[in-house]
Amino acid sequence: MLRRTKAYTLLASLLALESLVRVLPAGLFSFLPYPVNYIDLAIGIAGVISVIGLFLLLRWGYWGALAISVITIAFDVWCALTIYPTALLGIPVPAFVLFYLVPRRSQLTEVGS
């Protein structure tokens, strides 16, 4: 069973913080093309939802956090190559999520689906 350790709590907190950073300042970055803002906003909202499930140790939270992390990395790489290089700053947290959660898949049990 996946347990809520200090590292797990830190991981969920970092993911929540990054998701909120993507949601809250969406209007501040009006100089970016609109589709980029909407995609960033959607990733942030999905991240907030998945981090709730992750913190509650639910299976869908685990898989949601993994999916959002992969999507975030892909989106940030695309943005860094095409629009603004500072998007690379959004990669460390999702990379840490993948690095921490993927090896612990065998510990995942159905707690609350």
TACOR-V628634 format. One record per residue. N is the residue number from 1. D_CENTER is the distance of its C-alpha to the mean C-alpha in whole Angstrom. Layout:
n = {N N}
d_center = {D_CENTER D_CENTER}
//
This chain:
n = {1 2 3 4 5 6 7 8 9 10 11 12 13 14 15 16 17 18 19 20 21 22 23 24 25 26 27 28 29 30 31 32 33 34 35 36 37 38 39 40 41 42 43 44 45 46 47 48 49 50 51 52 53 54 55 56 57 58 59 60 61 62 63 64 65 66 67 68 69 70 71 72 73 74 75 76 77 78 79 80 81 82 83 84 85 86 87 88 89 90 91 92 93 94 95 96 97 98 99 100 101 102 103 104 105 106 107 108 109 110 111 112 113}
d_center = {22 19 19 18 19 18 16 14 14 13 10 9 10 9 5 7 9 7 6 10 11 10 12 15 16 16 20 20 19 22 24 21 22 21 19 16 16 16 13 11 12 11 7 7 10 8 5 8 10 8 8 11 12 11 13 16 16 16 16 14 11 11 11 8 6 8 8 5 5 8 8 6 9 12 11 12 14 16 16 17 20 21 21 20 19 17 14 14 13 9 10 10 7 5 9 10 8 10 13 13 12 14 17 17 17 21 20 19 21 22 21 21 20}
//
